Amino acid sequence: MTHSVQSVLTRSRLYAATLTITAIVCPGMPAMGQYSPSMAATAAYSTSQTSTASGGLDGSVPSGAATNEVLHLTLRDTITRALRYNLATIESGENARIARGQRLLALSKLLPQVNAGFSEHVEQLSLATFGLKLPGVPAVIGPYSYSSVDASLSQTLFSFESIQRFRAARTAEQAAQLAYSDVLDVVTLAVGSAYLQVIEAGSRIEAQEAQVRNARALYDQARDEVEAGTAPRIDLTRTEVQLHTEEYNLSVSRNNFDVAKLDLSRAIGLPLGQQFELADQLPYSDVNPPSVEDALKQAYRSRSDFQAALNSEKAAAQSLTAAKGERFPVVAANGDYGDVGKTFGHSHGVFDFQAGVSLPIFTGGRIKGDIAQAEGERRQRKAEAENIRGRIDYDVRTAFLNLNAAKEQVEVAKQSVALANESLARSKDRFASGVTDSVEVVQAEQALASTNDQYITSLYNHNFAKLSLARALGVARTNYDQYLGGK
């Protein structure tokens, strides 16, 4: 296979894998508008989806310093590191932390606010600054001083809006935690795919090295026959061109392998410049998946992104109720008590207490605007949840189609490789016997290179299809070893 065709196929596979992962990560991007209190309930889930789809999967936080030791990474080691250092994992975890902070802020609106203070006052007044001249009163009063210690308490006794906003924030926190779990699943898929790509690139090097050995042996044979005068020089030239072509393709394969390793290193947060090798080769192994109907039922139960979307929709509905609750009266009370005097030995207690009811009469359309915005956001979240429901159906059915097709392709490609090897051996015998020229042998070598490429591709597609099925079912993070194997 020529370098241009091989490069196009490699880029196509990488692009297809990227599109697959991106589609799974970001099935529906929520529309974001101007921030308002009702948006706080759904911000965590939306932000998690946005940050993950924006490129965090291929980024990470490098950990530690590189060592001279060559690490031997198993699939389990790789995914464990990714779940800790991948940028998407870190950002999603922080989004969950932000959602927890929003819940605590919403809760604080319902709890008493208690403050205490101590102060020492020293003052001196000039009556002249006020334009006062009083007989018998000094123009300057003071300096004099007094001390005070006080405590204050304020409490919202009833606010339907605050209650609903707390409920919305609590549901949003649950959605953020589910979104975090979903990101872990997606990171497993992405990093697993990167691991498979390194294996694939390594297999291409081995296959290409065999092609170089075949081309070199054919070249040496043609050179001997030309020197012996039993073959034309064109055979030597033709085999030399084929040898250089295979050497060129080998250089390309080695470069692709090194780049694939760098991609994997970036995704799992290895120390910069750390050398490593893969400990698992993940040979072909079949799986016995459930039926499509059972798989769909499992996916709807297990997919964290779907559960997060449902919680996000629920939080948006609670935010809508909170916006409508802005019309309700708010009952609040506050008071403070202090001790004031020249000294604490000569002081006296002071206090005040207030309680009241506040009812909005005219807000210039603010409440109506909040309700309209919250209603729009609720409808968006509902549409996104239904979109993910449809996306799950698509993911599961597509995974089954790809898995079945990849299984067939592995079997066909395996047979093709055996036939191509047999054809090459016979062509070499015919060339050695002088029955044919080097054209037939070169064509047989090219056919073998093509079938080897198909076989390597089919193995990668089969493993990726199994991992994609695990992701479609929502069990990639927990059951990836059951689908791929590995140590």
N, C-alpha and C positions, 0 to 999 in steps of 0.2 A: 504494500500500500504506500502511496506517495505521501510525502510530508504534508502537502496541502490538504489532502483528503483526511488524513489522520487528525490534523489540527482542527479542521472544521467539525469532525465528529466529536472530538474532545470538548470543544467549546459548546457544542450543541447539548451534550450530556450535562455539562456543568450548568448551562443556562436553564435546561429543563428541571434539574434538581433545585435550582434557586427559585424558579417560578413555583414549583410544587410546594416548597417550604414556605415561601412568601404567601401563597394562597391560603395555606393552612393557618399561618400565623395571623393573618389580617383578612378574614372573610368579609368584614364590613367595617369601614372606618366611620365612627360617629361624627356628625357635624358639630363643630365647636363654635360657639358664639361668644358674646361678651359674658364675663363671669358675673354671676349673681348668687345669692344664697342658695337658691334651689339647685344650682349646678354642683355645689359641693358634694351632694350625695352621690353623684355619678361620675365625678371627675377621676377618681382613682382607677376605675375599670377602663375608662376611655384612654387615660394617660398610659396605662400599662400596655394597651393594644398599640398605641401610637409609637411608644418608645421601642417596643419589640420589633415592629415592622420597619422602623426607620434605620436599621442597620446594626442593632446591638448584638445580633446573633453571631456575627463574624468578628466581634470585638471582645476584649477581655481586659482585666487588670493583671498585668504580669506579676508573678509572685516570687519573691526571693531573688537570689543571685545564681547565675549559671555555674555548674560544676564541671569538672573534667570527666566525670562519670557519664557514660551513655545510658540514659534511662530506657528501660524496657516497659513500654506502656501496654497494658492489656486494655480491652474494651471497657471493662469496669473501671479501671484507673482513669481512663480518659473521660468517661462520663461523670465520674465523681468529681474530678477537677473542674469540669465545665460547669457543673451545678453550683460550684462554689465561686469560681472566678469569672465566668462568662458575664459580659456587660449586661445582657438582657436579664439575666438572673438577678444581678445586683440592683439594677434599676427597678425591676418589678418588686423586689423585696422592700426597697425604699418607698415605692408607691404604696405598698401595704402599710408601712409605718406612717406615711402621711395620712392615709385614711384613718388610722387609729387616732392620730392627733386631731383630725377633724371631728371624730366621735367624741373625744374628750372635751373639745371646745363646745360642742353642742350640749354635752351633759352639764358643763359649767353654767349654762344659762338657767338650769333648773335647780341648782344647788345654792345654798347660802354663800354669800361673800362676806368674809370677816376680815377686818383690818384692825391693827393696833398701832399706837404711836406714842412717842414721848417727845416733848419739846421744852425748851428753855427760852424765854423771851426777855430781852433787854431793850428798852426803848427810851428815847428822849425826844420831847416835842418842843418845837418853837412856835408859840402862838402867833408871832409876827408873820409867819408864812401863811397863816389863815386870815391875816388882817385883823387880828383881835388884840385889843388893849383893854384889859380888865383891871379896874382899881383893886389893889391889894393882891393881885395874882401875878406871880413872876412871869416874865416873858418866856422863860425856858422852864419847862416842867421835866423833871427827871435828872439824871437817869433813874429808872425804876425797873423792876424785874418781877416775873412770876413764872412758875413752872406748871406744866400740865401733862397729864397722861390720859389717854382716851382709847376707847375701842368702839368700832362701828360694825353694824351688821345690816346687810340688805338681802332681801329674799323676794323672788318672784313667786307669789303664792299660786298663781294659775296663769298659764299662757298656752293656749291650745297650739299656737304656731310653734313655740319652742319645743313642746312635747313631740310634735310631728317631725320637726327638723332633727331632733335627737334620734327618733326611730329611723329616719331616712339615712342619717349618718351611720348608724349601727348596721343597717342593711348594706350600705356602701362599703363598710369595712369588710363584711363577709364577702362581698363581690370582689374586693381587692385581693383577699386571701385566695379565693378561687382562681382569680386571674394569675396570681403568682404560681399556683399549682399548674396552671395551664402552660405558663412560660417554661417551667421545668420540663414539661412533656415536650414542648417544641424544641428546647435546647437539646434534649436527648436525641430528637430526630435530626437536627442540624449537625450535631457533633458526630452522631453515628454515621451520617452520610459522609462527613469529612474523613472519618476513619476508613470507610469503605473506599473512598476515592484514593487514599494513599495505598491501600491494598491493590486497587485496580492499576494505579500507576506503576507499582512495583512489579505486577504481573506483566505489564507491557514491556518493561525493561528486560525481564527474563525471556519473553517471546522474541523481542527484537535482538537480543544477544544471540539467540539460536539462529535467527535470520542472517546475522552477520557471519556466524560460523559456516552456515550453508553457502553463503555467497563467497566467502573466502576459499572454501574447499573447491567450489566450482571454478573460481578464478585460477587457483593453483593447478587444477586439472587442465584447464584450457591453455594455460601458459606452457605446461609440459608438452601438450600435444602440438602447440604451435612450434615450440623449439624442436620437436621431433619431426615436424613437417607433415603431420597427419591431420591438421586442422587449419582453416584459414585464420588470418590475423583478426578478422572482424569478430570471431568468436571471443578472442581475448579482450578486445575493446569492449564488446557488449557485456561480458562478465565483470570487467573492471568498473564500468559505469554502474552496474547493479550493486557491486560491493560498496562503492562510495555512497550510493543512495541509501543502502541499509545502514551504513555507518552514520550518515546524516540523521536518519530516523532514530537511531539509537541515542544520539546526542539530544534530540528533541524529547525523547521519552525520559531520559535522565533529568532533564531540566523540568519537565512536567512533574516528575516525582518529587524533586526538591521543593517546587512551588506548592504542591499539595501538602507536603509536610509543614511548610511554613503556615499555610492556611489553617491546618489543624492546630499547630502550636498557638496561633493567635486566638483561636476560638476557645482554648482551654486554659489560657493564662500561664503557659510555661515561662520560666525565666528567659529573658532575652538572650538569644544565642545558645540556648541549651540544646545539646544533641540528644536524640532519642531514636529508638527503633520500636516497631510494632511487635508485640509479643503474640498477638492473635492473627491468624490468617483467614479465619471464618470460611472454611470450605463449604461447598454446596450442601445444603441440608433442606429437606422438605418439611413443611408444616401441615398440620391438619386444622385449618381454621373452622370456626362454627359456620352455620348457614348464614346467608345474607340477612334473613329476618332476625335470627338470634343476635347477629352482630349489630344490627341497627338498635335493637332493644338495649344491648349492653352499652353502646356508644351514647345513647341518650341518657343513660344513668351515670356513665363514667366521665364523660367529657366535661372538664372543668370550665372550658370556655362557654359552654352552653349554660351551665349552672350559674356562672358569673353573669352572663347576659340576663338570665331570669331575675337574679338578685338586683341587677342594675335597673331593670324595668320596674321592679317592686320599689326600689328606692326612689325612682323618679315619680311613681304614683304617690308615695308618701310626701315627697317634696311638693307635689301639686296640692295635696290636702293641706300642707303647711301654708302654702301661698293663700289658699282660701281662708285659712285660719287667721290671717292678718286682719280680717274684719271683726274678729271676736274681741271682747274686752280682755284686758290684762289686769290682774290684781297683784299689787306689789306692796311691800312694806319695808321700811328701813328706820333705823334709829342708831343713836350712839350715846355712850355714857363716858364721862370724863371726870377727872379730879384736878381742880385748878386752885392755885393759891400762891402766895409769895414764897412759901416753902411748903413741902408736903406735910410738915407738922402743923401748918396753919392754912389748910386748904378745905375745900368743900366740893361735894359732888355736883355735877351738872349733867343734864341729859335732855334728849329730845327724841320724839317718836313720830313717824308719819306712816299712814296707810291710805291707799287710794285705789281707784279703778280708772283705767284709761281706756277710752273707746274712740277709735278713729271715726271722724265725721266726714272730712273731705281731705283726700290725699292727692288730688290732682291727677288721678288715673294711675298712681303708682301700684296699688294693689291689683288693679285690672291688668296692668302690664306684667306684673309678676305671675299672675295666673296664666296669662296667655303664653308667656315664655315657658313656664313649668309644663303646661299642656303640650307644647311643641316638643319639649325634651322627652316627655313620657312617650309620645308617639314615635319619636326617633328610637328610643330604647326598645320599644315593642317591635318595631320593624327590624332592628338589628338582631333581636332574639329569634325572630322568625327566619331571618336570613341565615343565622347560624344553624338553626334546625335543618334548613334545606342544605346547608353546606355539609353537615354531618352525613346526610343521606348521600350526597355526591361523593364525599371522601371515602365512605365505606364501599360504595359500589365501584368507584374508580380503583380503589386498592385491590378489590377482588379481581377486576378485569386485568390490572397490571400484573398481579401475582400469577394468574393463570397463563397470561401471555408470556411472561418471563420464564415460567417453568417449561413451556413448549419450546421457547427459543433456546434454552440451555440444552435441551435434548437434541434439537436440530443442529445447533452449533457444534456440539460434541461429535456428532456423526460427520459433520462437514470437515472438522479438523482431522479425523481419522482418514477420511477419503483423500484429503489434500496431502497428507503425509504419504499415503500410498502412491498417489499420483506423482509426487516429487521423487520418490525413490525409483519408480519405474522410468521417469524421464532421465534421471541421472544414469541409470543403467543403459538406456538407449543412447545417451550422449557418449558414454564411455565406450560403447560398442561401435560408435561411428554411424549409427542408424539415423540420428537426427542431429541438428545443430544446437547451439546454446539458447536459441529463442524459446524452444519448448521448455527448457529447464528454467529459464528466467520467468516465464509465464507461470510455471508450476510453483515457483517460489513466491511470486506475487499472490497467487491464489491461496497458498498456505498462510501468508501474512494476513490476508483478508479474513480468512476463517478464524485464525487465532484472535484477531481483533473482535470479531463477532462473538466468539466464545467468552472472551474477557468481559466484553460489554454485557453479555447476557447474565453472567454471574453477578456483576455489580447490580444490574437491574433487578435480578431476583432478590438479592439481599435488601436492596433499597425498598422493593415492593413489600417485603415482609415487615420491615421497620415502619413503612408508611401505614400498613394495616394496623400495627400496634398503636400508632399515633391516632389513626382514625377511630379506633376503639377507645382511646383515652387511657391506654395502659403502657405507653412507650417507656416512661420513666421506671415503672415498677416491674415490667415483664419483658424488657428488651432482650435479656439473655435467653428467654424461652423462644424468641423468634430468630435471633442471630447466633446464639451460642456464645462462645468466648469463655474466658476464665474469670 
